[in-house]
Amino acid sequence: MKLFYFVSRIGAPFGVGVLLFQILLKRRRSKEAYKRKTTFVLQNARIEVENVVAISSISGLKELKDTLQNGITALRVATHVQSVCCNDSSLCYVPPLLFTLHSLKHLDLSRCSLTTLPFSISQLVGLERLAVAGNHLTCLPSEIGDLKALTTLDASVNKLTKLPVELCKLPHLQVLNVMGNKISALPEDVGRLTSLRILGLKSNLLTHLPSSFTHLNSLVELFLTDNKITEFPEGFGQLSSLVKLQASFNELRNLPEELGNLPKLELMRVAVCSISQLPASIISTAMGNCEASLDELAAGASCLWSNLAWFSLGGNLACRQMPKPRPDVVSIAMEDIQLLNEKLGDGASGEVLRASYQGREVAVKSFRSDVSPDGRTAEEVAIACHVDHPNLTRVLATVQSAGQTSAPNSVAAVIAVVMEIYNGAPLAAKPTSEHLLRCKWDPNKSISCGYAHKVALGVSSALAYLHGLFICHGDVYAHNILVDTAGKAIVCDFGASFCYEEGQRGFWQSMEVRAFGLFLQDLINQVSLENPIFSLGRKEEEAALQAGMDGPALVEQLKSLAKWCLCLVPAARPSFSELETALAAQLPHNAITQTA
């Protein structure tokens, strides 16, 4: 400042003081800019930078190169860049200058045109998340094993035929997604990935899993759908953290008994395999037997299969034959329907649109193909066309493909079903990776006690009806339950449903009762005793009060029922008929306190 004062005094007549003041002011502003967070744009890329001079944008590779080679700026960029996102671009190679970004933690090069991933990737020693999905990669470099900080690797939908052995040396890898490749075998040392929580192997060419696979004790979600696996490795029951197992569309011949030992397994999909016989433990559980003693149960032990809640088995020889459609379900052509192009819903097997049929509004479910992730469309159609209950979706007609060669009304030729339309909405959103197997409920949509009670009664009635027909829904979730403002519930989506043998009802019903119990817990959490968003009509609410069922008492009844449904001993859980009776009476069942 003394220099500024001196120069301004001797150079004032010539404007030098003013000029120098402006220069110093700009420098001060520039220093403040160092503290700002900046976003660079590289084609469709975003480079998040902290503590760097504010630069508005970088519009291409050349400009990025110029910036990185520009002395102090390059040094600061290389020091502070933590995230580069260049997905959905025409990038055909990885710019070498990216490997100078030594602070990089997140690199997304998904859906570009990459054919190789250079060995220089090893220079990004701090990289935590790497996404190269949707490219044309045929292999991953062995140097990927040098990325010791890596927690997430997404190399799905490429042309990989194998995985490098060095990949198994990543101590912190939690998520590995290689779905949609051509991998025929996993590295023998895959069991060294002891931090792995999510493993996506769907749609590959796997025929077996290595023996070390059973060492993945942190594994929570496993996706094996659409491979050629014939059996699970011995010791598979040691995967003590496994909650979700997707293994449909394989060549499994049987299910090992030790699957029942998986203490946290809640969801299992094994539809359309070659399973002809179920484990003896399933039959034993169906008969009410439990391997654990009373002392072990008191200490926190559980019976076999005790946490299982969702299952799909359709398309296997172990299932009962598909039911026939109701006589009143007719077969029509697509030309008989006028689609209104308003989407009502979307599921794994197809989407539901609003339409007009014979002068009335209907809902039309159009199937994407003859299979879905949970089974064959033919089985879904057969069950949907067979059932007839006020709390289930009701099919009016089937739409067969043009030029079909199957017999008339054959479910194999159905491309869509016409259903009665309901003025309701799903109770909750589908589960996400964040919520795992729990639906996402809107915290702002509270309901009254009476509303929750009516919904629970409707769902229990529908499921009692299904199991009376030896049909397991397989996917009892809030997002598969439509409700209107009056509290009427409609259970929909039979994509995971299957028919089972009569002697197995004890097992499949008790499993699904647990799913209902989890649903009921979530439903209770939505109850508000003061000013709920959704409630019954005034007369219905007053009738509940006159019956002595005030808000807190009704909540306690529902909680008792939920606890009963979640009993550790499957055979001690209620049947859906018992639940329906208890809810219809608006009184807790006498056995609730004895078995909960």
C-alpha positions as CSV (number, residue, x, y, z in Angstrom):
1,M,0.0,0.0,0.0
2,K,3.0,2.3,0.6
3,L,4.1,1.7,-3.0
4,F,0.6,2.5,-4.2
5,Y,0.6,5.8,-2.2
6,F,4.0,6.8,-3.5
7,V,3.2,6.1,-7.1
8,S,-0.2,7.7,-6.9
9,R,1.4,10.9,-5.5
10,I,4.2,11.2,-8.2
11,G,2.1,9.9,-11.1
12,A,-1.3,11.4,-10.3
13,P,-1.1,13.9,-13.1
14,F,-0.7,11.1,-15.6
15,G,-3.4,8.7,-14.1
16,V,-0.8,6.2,-13.0
17,G,-2.2,6.0,-9.4
18,V,-5.7,5.2,-10.6
19,L,-4.4,2.5,-13.0
20,L,-2.4,0.8,-10.2
21,F,-5.4,0.9,-7.9
22,Q,-7.5,-0.9,-10.4
23,I,-4.8,-3.6,-10.9
24,L,-4.5,-4.2,-7.1
25,L,-8.3,-4.4,-6.8
26,K,-8.5,-7.0,-9.6
27,R,-5.8,-9.1,-7.8
28,R,-7.8,-9.0,-4.6
29,R,-11.0,-10.2,-6.4
30,S,-8.9,-12.9,-8.1
31,K,-7.8,-14.2,-4.8
32,E,-11.4,-14.4,-3.6
33,A,-12.2,-16.4,-6.7
34,Y,-9.8,-19.1,-5.6
35,K,-12.2,-20.1,-2.9
36,R,-15.2,-20.6,-5.2
37,K,-16.4,-23.9,-6.5
38,T,-16.2,-24.0,-10.3
39,T,-17.8,-26.3,-12.9
40,F,-16.0,-26.9,-16.1
41,V,-17.8,-28.1,-19.2
42,L,-16.1,-30.5,-21.5
43,Q,-18.5,-31.4,-24.3
44,N,-21.1,-33.0,-22.1
45,A,-18.5,-33.2,-19.3
46,R,-18.6,-31.6,-15.9
47,I,-15.4,-31.1,-13.9
48,E,-16.1,-30.0,-10.4
49,V,-13.2,-27.9,-9.0
50,E,-12.6,-26.4,-5.6
51,N,-10.3,-23.6,-4.7
52,V,-9.5,-22.8,-8.3
53,V,-9.6,-19.5,-10.3
54,A,-13.2,-19.1,-11.6
55,I,-13.3,-20.1,-15.3
56,S,-16.7,-20.0,-16.9
57,S,-16.4,-23.1,-19.2
58,I,-14.3,-25.4,-21.3
59,S,-16.0,-26.3,-24.5
60,G,-13.8,-29.0,-25.9
61,L,-10.7,-31.2,-25.5
62,K,-8.4,-28.5,-27.0
63,E,-9.5,-25.9,-24.6
64,L,-9.1,-28.3,-21.7
65,K,-5.6,-29.1,-23.0
66,D,-4.7,-25.4,-23.2
67,T,-6.0,-24.9,-19.7
68,L,-4.1,-27.8,-18.2
69,Q,-0.9,-26.6,-19.8
70,N,-1.2,-23.0,-18.7
71,G,1.3,-22.8,-15.9
72,I,-0.2,-22.0,-12.5
73,T,-3.7,-22.7,-13.6
74,A,-2.8,-26.2,-14.7
75,L,-1.1,-26.9,-11.4
76,R,-4.2,-25.7,-9.5
77,V,-6.6,-27.7,-11.7
78,A,-4.5,-30.8,-11.3
79,T,-4.4,-30.3,-7.6
80,H,-8.1,-29.7,-6.9
81,V,-10.2,-31.5,-9.6
82,Q,-12.2,-34.2,-7.8
83,S,-14.9,-35.2,-10.3
84,V,-15.0,-35.6,-14.1
85,C,-18.3,-36.6,-15.8
86,C,-18.1,-37.1,-19.5
87,N,-21.0,-39.5,-20.1
88,D,-23.1,-39.7,-23.2
89,S,-20.4,-38.1,-25.4
90,S,-18.6,-39.1,-28.5
91,L,-15.3,-39.5,-26.7
92,C,-13.4,-42.4,-28.3
93,Y,-10.3,-42.3,-26.1
94,V,-9.4,-41.2,-22.7
95,P,-7.4,-37.9,-22.8
96,P,-4.0,-38.5,-21.3
97,L,-4.2,-35.2,-19.5
98,L,-6.9,-36.6,-17.3
99,F,-4.3,-38.8,-15.6
100,T,-2.6,-35.6,-14.3
101,L,-5.6,-34.9,-12.1
102,H,-4.2,-36.7,-9.1
103,S,-7.0,-35.6,-6.8
104,L,-9.6,-37.2,-8.9
105,K,-12.2,-39.3,-7.0
106,H,-15.0,-39.7,-9.4
107,L,-14.6,-40.5,-13.1
108,D,-17.7,-41.1,-15.3
109,L,-17.0,-42.1,-18.9
110,S,-20.3,-44.0,-19.4
111,R,-22.0,-44.4,-22.8
112,C,-19.1,-43.0,-24.9
113,S,-17.3,-44.8,-27.7
114,L,-14.3,-46.1,-25.8
115,T,-12.7,-49.4,-27.0
116,T,-9.9,-49.5,-24.4
117,L,-9.1,-48.2,-21.0
118,P,-5.4,-47.3,-20.8
119,F,-3.1,-48.7,-18.2
120,S,-2.3,-45.1,-17.2
121,I,-5.5,-45.3,-15.2
122,S,-3.3,-46.6,-12.4
123,Q,-2.0,-43.0,-11.9
124,L,-5.4,-42.0,-10.4
125,V,-4.5,-43.5,-7.0
126,G,-7.2,-41.6,-5.2
127,L,-10.0,-42.7,-7.5
128,E,-13.0,-44.0,-5.6
129,R,-15.7,-44.3,-8.3
130,L,-15.2,-45.4,-11.9
131,A,-18.0,-45.7,-14.4
132,V,-17.3,-47.0,-18.0
133,A,-20.7,-48.5,-18.7
134,G,-22.1,-48.7,-22.2
135,N,-18.9,-48.6,-24.2
136,H,-17.1,-51.1,-26.4
137,L,-14.5,-52.4,-23.9
138,T,-13.3,-56.0,-24.5
139,C,-11.1,-56.0,-21.4
140,L,-10.1,-54.1,-18.3
141,P,-6.4,-53.4,-17.8
142,S,-4.6,-55.3,-15.1
143,E,-3.4,-51.9,-13.7
144,I,-6.9,-51.4,-12.4
145,G,-5.7,-53.4,-9.4
146,D,-3.6,-50.4,-8.4
147,L,-6.7,-48.3,-7.6
148,K,-6.6,-49.2,-4.0
149,A,-9.2,-46.5,-3.0
150,L,-11.8,-47.7,-5.5
151,T,-15.2,-48.4,-3.9
152,T,-17.4,-48.5,-7.0
153,L,-16.8,-49.9,-10.5
154,D,-19.4,-49.9,-13.2
155,A,-18.4,-51.7,-16.4
156,S,-21.8,-52.9,-17.4
157,V,-23.0,-53.3,-21.0
158,N,-19.6,-53.7,-22.7
159,K,-18.0,-56.6,-24.5
160,L,-15.9,-58.0,-21.6
161,T,-15.1,-61.7,-21.8
162,K,-13.3,-61.9,-18.5
163,L,-12.2,-59.9,-15.5
164,P,-8.5,-59.3,-14.6
165,V,-7.2,-61.2,-11.6
166,E,-5.8,-58.0,-10.2
167,L,-9.4,-56.7,-9.7
168,C,-9.6,-59.1,-6.7
169,K,-6.9,-57.0,-5.0
170,L,-9.1,-54.0,-4.4
171,P,-9.6,-54.0,-0.6
172,H,-12.3,-51.4,-0.5
173,L,-14.5,-52.3,-3.5
174,Q,-18.1,-52.3,-2.4
175,V,-20.0,-52.2,-5.7
176,L,-19.0,-54.2,-8.9
177,N,-21.4,-54.0,-11.8
178,V,-20.5,-56.0,-14.9
179,M,-24.0,-56.8,-16.2
180,G,-24.6,-57.2,-19.9
181,N,-21.2,-58.5,-20.9
182,K,-19.9,-61.9,-22.2
183,I,-18.1,-63.1,-19.1
184,S,-18.0,-66.9,-18.9
185,A,-16.1,-67.3,-15.7
186,L,-15.1,-65.2,-12.7
187,P,-11.5,-65.0,-11.3
188,E,-10.9,-67.8,-8.8
189,D,-9.8,-65.2,-6.2
190,V,-13.1,-63.3,-6.4
191,G,-13.6,-64.2,-2.7
192,R,-10.9,-61.8,-1.7
193,L,-13.3,-58.9,-2.4
194,T,-14.5,-59.0,1.2
195,S,-15.8,-55.5,1.2
196,L,-18.2,-56.2,-1.7
197,R,-21.8,-55.3,-1.0
198,I,-23.4,-55.3,-4.4
199,L,-22.4,-57.6,-7.3
200,G,-24.1,-57.4,-10.7
201,L,-23.5,-60.3,-13.0
202,K,-26.8,-60.3,-14.9
203,S,-26.9,-61.3,-18.6
204,N,-23.5,-62.9,-19.0
205,L,-22.4,-66.4,-19.9
206,L,-21.5,-67.8,-16.5
207,T,-21.9,-71.5,-16.0
208,H,-20.6,-71.7,-12.4
209,L,-19.4,-69.6,-9.5
210,P,-15.9,-70.2,-8.0
211,S,-15.5,-71.9,-4.6
212,S,-14.0,-68.7,-3.1
213,F,-17.3,-66.9,-3.9
214,T,-18.6,-68.1,-0.5
215,H,-16.1,-65.9,1.2
216,L,-18.0,-62.7,0.2
217,N,-19.4,-62.2,3.7
218,S,-20.3,-58.6,3.2
219,L,-22.4,-59.3,0.0
220,V,-25.9,-57.9,0.4
221,E,-27.3,-57.9,-3.2
222,L,-26.4,-60.5,-5.8
223,F,-27.7,-60.3,-9.4
224,L,-27.2,-63.6,-11.4
225,T,-30.3,-63.4,-13.7
226,D,-29.9,-64.6,-17.3
227,N,-26.8,-66.8,-17.1
228,K,-26.2,-70.5,-17.5
229,I,-25.4,-71.4,-13.9
230,T,-26.3,-75.0,-13.1
231,E,-25.8,-74.9,-9.3
232,F,-24.7,-72.8,-6.4
233,P,-21.3,-73.6,-5.0
234,E,-21.0,-75.6,-1.8
235,G,-20.9,-73.2,1.2
236,F,-23.3,-70.7,-0.4
237,G,-25.1,-70.6,2.9
238,Q,-22.2,-68.9,4.4
239,L,-23.1,-65.6,2.7
240,S,-24.3,-64.3,6.0
241,S,-25.1,-60.7,4.8
242,L,-27.1,-61.7,1.7
243,V,-30.5,-60.0,1.6
244,K,-31.4,-60.1,-2.1
245,L,-30.7,-62.9,-4.6
246,Q,-31.8,-62.6,-8.2
247,A,-31.1,-65.8,-10.1
248,S,-34.0,-66.3,-12.6
249,F,-33.3,-67.6,-16.1
250,N,-30.5,-69.9,-15.3
251,E,-30.1,-73.7,-15.5
252,L,-30.4,-74.4,-11.8
253,R,-31.5,-78.0,-11.3
254,N,-32.1,-77.7,-7.6
255,L,-31.9,-75.4,-4.6
256,P,-29.4,-76.5,-1.9
257,E,-30.7,-76.9,1.6
258,E,-28.2,-74.4,2.9
259,L,-30.0,-71.6,1.3
260,G,-32.4,-71.8,4.2
261,N,-29.6,-71.0,6.5
262,L,-29.0,-67.5,5.1
263,P,-30.0,-65.5,8.1
264,K,-30.9,-62.2,6.3
265,L,-32.2,-63.5,3.0
266,E,-35.5,-61.7,2.2
267,L,-35.9,-61.8,-1.5
268,M,-35.2,-64.7,-3.9
269,R,-35.9,-64.9,-7.6
270,V,-35.4,-68.3,-9.3
271,A,-38.1,-68.3,-12.0
272,V,-37.7,-70.1,-15.3
273,C,-34.8,-72.4,-14.3
274,S,-34.9,-76.2,-14.4
275,I,-35.9,-76.7,-10.7
276,S,-38.0,-79.9,-10.4
277,Q,-37.9,-80.3,-6.6
278,L,-37.8,-77.9,-3.7
279,P,-35.5,-78.4,-0.7
280,A,-36.8,-80.7,2.0
281,S,-36.6,-77.9,4.5
282,I,-39.3,-76.0,2.6
283,I,-41.6,-79.0,2.9
284,S,-40.7,-79.3,6.6
285,T,-41.4,-75.7,7.3
286,A,-44.7,-76.1,5.4
287,M,-45.6,-78.8,7.9
288,G,-44.8,-76.5,10.8
289,N,-41.4,-77.8,11.8
290,C,-38.6,-75.6,13.1
291,E,-35.0,-76.7,13.5
292,A,-34.3,-74.2,16.3
293,S,-35.1,-75.2,19.9
294,L,-37.1,-72.9,22.2
295,D,-33.9,-71.9,24.0
296,E,-32.2,-71.0,20.7
297,L,-35.2,-69.0,19.7
298,A,-35.1,-67.1,23.0
299,A,-31.4,-66.4,22.4
300,G,-32.3,-64.8,19.0
301,A,-32.0,-67.8,16.7
302,S,-34.5,-68.3,13.9
303,C,-35.9,-71.1,11.9
304,L,-34.8,-71.9,8.3
305,W,-36.1,-69.4,5.7
306,S,-37.4,-67.3,8.6
307,N,-36.7,-63.9,7.0
308,L,-37.8,-64.8,3.4
309,A,-40.7,-62.5,2.3
310,W,-40.6,-62.3,-1.5
311,F,-40.1,-65.2,-4.0
312,S,-40.6,-66.0,-7.6
313,L,-40.6,-69.6,-8.9
314,G,-42.7,-69.6,-12.0
315,G,-41.6,-71.5,-15.1
316,N,-40.2,-74.4,-13.1
317,L,-41.3,-78.0,-13.0
318,A,-41.7,-77.6,-9.2
319,C,-44.7,-75.4,-9.8
320,R,-48.3,-76.4,-10.2
321,Q,-49.9,-76.1,-13.6
322,M,-51.1,-72.7,-14.7
323,P,-54.8,-72.0,-14.1
324,K,-57.3,-71.5,-16.9
325,P,-58.8,-68.1,-17.6
326,R,-62.3,-67.2,-16.3
327,P,-65.0,-68.0,-18.9
328,D,-66.0,-64.4,-19.2
329,V,-62.5,-63.2,-20.3
330,V,-62.7,-62.7,-24.0
331,S,-60.0,-62.4,-26.7
332,I,-59.9,-59.3,-28.8
333,A,-57.7,-57.5,-31.4
334,M,-55.7,-54.4,-30.7
335,E,-58.0,-52.5,-33.1
336,D,-60.9,-53.0,-30.7
337,I,-59.1,-50.7,-28.2
338,Q,-58.6,-47.0,-28.4
339,L,-55.5,-46.1,-26.5
340,L,-55.6,-42.7,-24.8
341,N,-51.8,-42.5,-24.4
342,E,-51.9,-41.7,-20.7
343,K,-49.6,-43.8,-18.7
344,L,-51.1,-45.1,-15.5
345,G,-48.2,-47.3,-14.3
346,D,-45.0,-49.0,-15.3
347,G,-43.6,-52.4,-14.1
348,A,-40.9,-54.9,-14.9
349,S,-43.0,-56.7,-17.5
350,G,-44.8,-53.8,-19.2
351,E,-46.6,-50.5,-19.0
352,V,-50.2,-49.7,-18.2
353,L,-52.1,-47.1,-20.3
354,R,-55.6,-45.5,-20.0
355,A,-57.8,-46.7,-22.9
356,S,-61.4,-47.0,-24.1
357,Y,-63.1,-50.3,-24.8
358,Q,-66.7,-50.8,-25.7
359,G,-67.6,-47.3,-24.6
360,R,-66.0,-47.6,-21.1
361,E,-62.7,-46.4,-19.7
362,V,-60.3,-49.3,-19.1
363,A,-56.6,-49.9,-18.2
364,V,-54.5,-51.8,-20.8
365,K,-51.3,-53.5,-19.7
366,S,-49.0,-53.9,-22.7
367,F,-46.2,-56.5,-22.3
368,R,-42.7,-55.7,-23.6
369,S,-41.8,-59.3,-24.4
370,D,-42.8,-62.8,-23.5
371,V,-40.5,-62.7,-20.4
372,S,-39.8,-60.3,-17.6
373,P,-37.1,-60.3,-14.9
374,D,-39.4,-62.2,-12.6
375,G,-40.7,-64.9,-15.0
376,R,-42.7,-65.6,-18.1
377,T,-45.5,-63.3,-19.3
378,A,-47.7,-66.3,-20.0
379,E,-47.8,-67.2,-16.3
380,E,-48.6,-63.6,-15.3
381,V,-51.5,-63.5,-17.8
382,A,-52.9,-66.9,-16.8
383,I,-53.1,-65.9,-13.1
384,A,-54.4,-62.4,-13.8
385,C,-57.1,-63.9,-16.1
386,H,-58.1,-66.5,-13.5
387,V,-58.6,-64.5,-10.3
388,D,-61.8,-62.7,-9.4
389,H,-61.8,-60.7,-6.2
390,P,-62.9,-57.1,-5.3
391,N,-59.4,-56.3,-4.0
392,L,-57.5,-57.7,-7.0
393,T,-57.1,-56.3,-10.6
394,R,-59.8,-57.8,-12.8
395,V,-59.1,-58.7,-16.4
396,L,-61.9,-58.2,-19.0
397,A,-60.1,-59.2,-22.2
398,T,-56.8,-60.4,-23.6
399,V,-55.2,-59.0,-26.8
400,Q,-53.5,-61.5,-28.9
401,S,-50.7,-60.8,-31.4
402,A,-51.6,-60.5,-35.0
403,G,-51.2,-63.7,-37.0
404,Q,-50.8,-65.8,-33.8
405,T,-50.5,-69.5,-34.4
406,S,-51.5,-70.6,-30.9
407,A,-55.0,-71.8,-30.0
408,P,-57.6,-69.1,-29.5
409,N,-57.4,-67.6,-26.0
410,S,-54.0,-69.1,-25.5
411,V,-52.0,-67.1,-22.9
412,A,-48.8,-67.7,-24.9
413,A,-50.0,-65.4,-27.7
414,V,-51.2,-62.5,-25.4
415,I,-49.5,-59.2,-25.9
416,A,-51.8,-57.1,-23.6
417,V,-54.6,-57.4,-21.1
418,V,-57.6,-55.1,-20.7
419,M,-58.5,-54.5,-17.1
420,E,-61.1,-52.6,-15.1
421,I,-59.7,-49.1,-14.3
422,Y,-59.4,-47.9,-10.7
423,N,-59.2,-44.3,-9.6
424,G,-56.4,-44.9,-7.2
425,A,-52.6,-44.5,-6.9
426,P,-49.8,-46.7,-5.5
427,L,-49.4,-46.4,-1.8
428,A,-45.7,-45.8,-2.1
429,A,-42.9,-45.6,-4.6
430,K,-40.7,-48.6,-5.6
431,P,-37.7,-49.5,-3.5
432,T,-34.5,-47.9,-4.6
433,S,-30.9,-48.9,-4.0
434,E,-30.9,-46.6,-1.0
435,H,-34.0,-48.2,0.5
436,L,-33.0,-51.8,-0.6
437,L,-36.2,-53.8,-0.2
438,R,-38.3,-51.2,1.4
439,C,-40.7,-48.9,-0.5
440,K,-40.3,-45.2,-0.4
441,W,-43.2,-43.6,1.3
442,D,-44.2,-39.9,1.0
443,P,-43.8,-38.5,4.5
444,N,-46.2,-35.7,3.6
445,K,-49.1,-38.1,2.9
446,S,-50.4,-39.0,6.3
447,I,-53.4,-41.3,6.8
448,S,-56.0,-41.8,9.5
449,C,-56.2,-45.0,11.7
450,G,-59.5,-46.0,10.0
451,Y,-58.0,-45.5,6.5
452,A,-55.0,-47.7,7.4
453,H,-57.3,-50.4,8.9
454,K,-59.5,-50.5,5.8
455,V,-56.4,-50.8,3.5
456,A,-55.0,-53.6,5.6
457,L,-58.3,-55.5,5.6
458,G,-58.6,-55.2,1.8
459,V,-55.0,-56.5,1.2
460,S,-55.4,-59.4,3.7
461,S,-58.7,-60.4,2.0
462,A,-57.1,-60.4,-1.4
463,L,-54.1,-62.5,-0.3
464,A,-56.3,-64.9,1.6
465,Y,-58.2,-65.5,-1.6
466,L,-55.0,-66.1,-3.6
467,H,-53.6,-68.6,-1.2
468,G,-57.0,-70.3,-1.1
469,L,-56.3,-71.0,-4.8
470,F,-52.7,-72.1,-4.0
471,I,-51.3,-68.9,-5.7
472,C,-48.4,-67.0,-4.2
473,H,-48.3,-63.3,-5.3
474,G,-44.6,-63.1,-4.7
475,D,-44.3,-59.4,-4.7
476,V,-46.4,-57.9,-1.9
477,Y,-45.2,-54.3,-1.8
478,A,-46.9,-51.0,-1.2
479,H,-46.0,-49.9,-4.7
480,N,-48.1,-52.9,-6.0
481,I,-51.2,-51.8,-4.1
482,L,-53.5,-49.1,-5.5
483,V,-55.7,-47.1,-3.1
484,D,-58.3,-44.5,-3.6
485,T,-59.4,-41.7,-1.3
486,A,-62.0,-43.9,0.4
487,G,-59.3,-46.5,1.4
488,K,-60.2,-49.3,-1.0
489,A,-57.1,-51.3,-1.8
490,I,-56.4,-53.2,-5.1
491,V,-53.5,-55.6,-5.2
492,C,-52.0,-55.6,-8.7
493,D,-49.1,-57.0,-10.8
494,F,-48.8,-60.8,-10.9
495,G,-45.4,-60.7,-12.6
496,A,-43.7,-62.7,-9.9
497,S,-46.7,-64.9,-9.1
498,F,-46.8,-68.7,-9.3
499,C,-48.9,-71.7,-8.5
500,Y,-47.7,-74.1,-5.8
501,E,-48.7,-77.6,-4.7
502,E,-51.4,-78.0,-2.1
503,G,-49.1,-79.5,0.5
504,Q,-46.8,-76.4,0.4
505,R,-49.3,-73.8,1.4
506,G,-48.0,-73.6,5.0
507,F,-44.6,-72.5,3.7
508,W,-45.6,-70.0,1.0
509,Q,-48.4,-68.4,3.0
510,S,-46.2,-67.9,6.1
511,M,-43.5,-66.4,3.9
512,E,-46.0,-64.0,2.3
513,V,-47.5,-63.1,5.7
514,R,-44.1,-61.8,6.6
515,A,-44.2,-59.5,3.6
516,F,-47.6,-58.4,4.7
517,G,-46.2,-57.7,8.2
518,L,-43.5,-55.5,6.8
519,F,-46.0,-53.7,4.7
520,L,-48.3,-53.2,7.7
521,Q,-45.4,-51.7,9.7
522,D,-44.8,-49.1,7.0
523,L,-48.6,-48.4,6.8
524,I,-48.8,-47.8,10.5
525,N,-45.8,-45.3,10.3
526,Q,-48.0,-43.2,7.9
527,V,-50.8,-42.9,10.5
528,S,-51.4,-39.5,12.0
529,L,-53.8,-39.0,14.8
530,E,-54.2,-35.3,14.0
531,N,-55.3,-33.9,10.7
532,P,-54.3,-36.8,8.3
533,I,-54.3,-36.1,4.6
534,F,-56.3,-39.3,3.8
535,S,-59.1,-40.5,6.0
536,L,-62.4,-42.4,5.7
537,G,-65.7,-40.7,5.3
538,R,-67.2,-39.1,8.4
539,K,-69.7,-41.9,8.9
540,E,-67.1,-44.6,8.7
541,E,-64.8,-42.8,11.1
542,E,-67.7,-42.2,13.6
543,A,-68.7,-45.9,13.3
544,A,-65.2,-46.9,14.3
545,L,-65.3,-44.6,17.3
546,Q,-68.7,-46.0,18.4
547,A,-67.3,-49.5,18.2
548,G,-64.8,-48.4,20.9
549,M,-61.9,-48.3,18.4
550,D,-60.4,-44.8,19.0
551,G,-57.1,-43.9,17.2
552,P,-54.5,-45.1,19.7
553,A,-56.4,-48.4,20.3
554,L,-56.6,-49.1,16.5
555,V,-52.9,-48.4,16.0
556,E,-52.1,-50.8,18.8
557,Q,-54.2,-53.5,17.2
558,L,-52.4,-53.0,13.9
559,K,-49.0,-53.1,15.6
560,S,-50.0,-56.4,17.4
561,L,-51.0,-57.9,14.0
562,A,-47.7,-56.8,12.4
563,K,-45.7,-58.3,15.2
564,W,-47.6,-61.5,14.9
565,C,-46.9,-61.6,11.1
566,L,-43.1,-61.1,11.8
567,C,-42.8,-64.0,14.3
568,L,-39.4,-65.7,13.9
569,V,-41.2,-69.1,13.7
570,P,-42.9,-69.1,10.3
571,A,-45.4,-71.8,11.4
572,A,-46.5,-69.6,14.3
573,R,-47.6,-66.8,12.0
574,P,-51.3,-66.3,11.2
575,S,-52.8,-67.3,8.0
576,F,-54.3,-64.6,5.8
577,S,-57.8,-65.9,6.7
578,E,-57.0,-65.3,10.3
579,L,-55.7,-61.8,9.6
580,E,-58.8,-61.0,7.6
581,T,-61.1,-62.2,10.4
582,A,-59.2,-60.3,13.0
583,L,-59.2,-57.1,11.0
584,A,-62.9,-57.5,10.0
585,A,-63.8,-57.8,13.7
586,Q,-61.8,-54.7,14.5
587,L,-60.5,-56.6,17.6
588,P,-57.1,-58.2,18.2
589,H,-57.1,-61.9,17.8
590,N,-56.9,-63.9,21.1
591,A,-53.7,-65.6,19.9
592,I,-51.9,-62.5,19.0
593,T,-50.4,-61.9,22.5
594,Q,-49.7,-65.6,22.9
595,T,-47.6,-66.0,19.7
596,A,-46.1,-62.6,19.2
